[in-house]
Amino acid sequence: MNDYPLLPYSVILMAVQGDSQAMDKVVNHYKGYIISLAKRKIVDENGNTALIVDDEWKRRIELKLIKAVIKFKFH
């Protein structure tokens, strides 16, 4: 069973049609996944490693999602 609720069809349709609030809902829906994709490992001067969210990667992923939604065609 899927633990994550699906986006309502109406939100997707409005986002495809250019509604900015609907697009924000789409991006927010995938926020956790986007953050996990945008993490990268850094090593400090002492050799300690940490995972950080690369804000540039995060924004690029969000933009790719937005472009994909805009191009989406309903059949």
C-alpha positions as CSV (number, residue, x, y, z in Angstrom):
1,M,0.0,0.0,0.0
2,N,1.2,3.5,-0.8
3,D,1.8,5.6,2.3
4,Y,1.9,8.8,0.3
5,P,-1.3,10.4,-0.9
6,L,-1.5,11.1,-4.6
7,L,-1.9,14.6,-5.9
8,P,-5.4,15.3,-6.9
9,Y,-6.1,15.3,-10.6
10,S,-7.4,18.9,-10.4
11,V,-4.1,20.2,-8.9
12,I,-2.1,18.5,-11.7
13,L,-4.5,19.9,-14.4
14,M,-4.3,23.4,-12.9
15,A,-0.5,23.2,-12.7
16,V,-0.3,22.1,-16.4
17,Q,-2.5,25.1,-17.3
18,G,0.0,27.4,-15.5
19,D,-1.6,28.0,-12.1
20,S,1.3,29.0,-9.9
21,Q,-0.4,27.9,-6.6
22,A,-1.0,24.5,-8.1
23,M,2.6,24.3,-9.3
24,D,3.7,25.1,-5.8
25,K,1.6,22.2,-4.5
26,V,3.2,19.9,-7.0
27,V,6.7,20.9,-6.1
28,N,5.9,20.7,-2.4
29,H,4.5,17.3,-2.9
30,Y,7.9,16.1,-4.1
31,K,9.9,18.2,-1.7
32,G,11.2,15.3,0.3
33,Y,12.3,13.3,-2.7
34,I,13.9,16.4,-4.3
35,I,15.9,17.0,-1.1
36,S,17.1,13.4,-1.0
37,L,18.3,13.7,-4.6
38,A,20.0,17.0,-3.9
39,K,22.1,15.7,-1.0
40,R,25.9,15.4,-1.4
41,K,28.7,14.3,0.9
42,I,31.2,16.9,2.1
43,V,34.4,16.3,4.0
44,D,35.7,19.0,6.3
45,E,39.4,19.8,7.1
46,N,39.4,17.2,9.9
47,G,38.2,14.4,7.6
48,N,34.7,14.3,9.0
49,T,31.9,13.7,6.5
50,A,28.5,15.1,6.4
51,L,25.5,15.1,4.1
52,I,24.3,18.5,3.0
53,V,21.5,19.6,0.7
54,D,23.1,21.4,-2.2
55,D,20.7,24.3,-2.8
56,E,21.8,24.7,-6.5
57,W,21.1,21.0,-7.2
58,K,17.8,21.3,-5.4
59,R,16.7,24.3,-7.5
60,R,17.8,22.6,-10.7
61,I,15.7,19.5,-9.8
62,E,12.7,21.7,-9.0
63,L,13.0,23.5,-12.3
64,K,13.2,20.2,-14.2
65,L,10.0,19.1,-12.4
66,I,8.3,22.4,-13.3
67,K,9.3,22.1,-17.0
68,A,8.1,18.5,-17.1
69,V,4.7,19.5,-15.6
70,I,4.3,22.3,-18.1
71,K,5.1,19.9,-21.0
72,F,2.7,17.2,-19.7
73,K,-0.1,16.3,-22.1
74,F,-3.4,14.8,-21.0
75,H,-4.7,12.2,-23.5
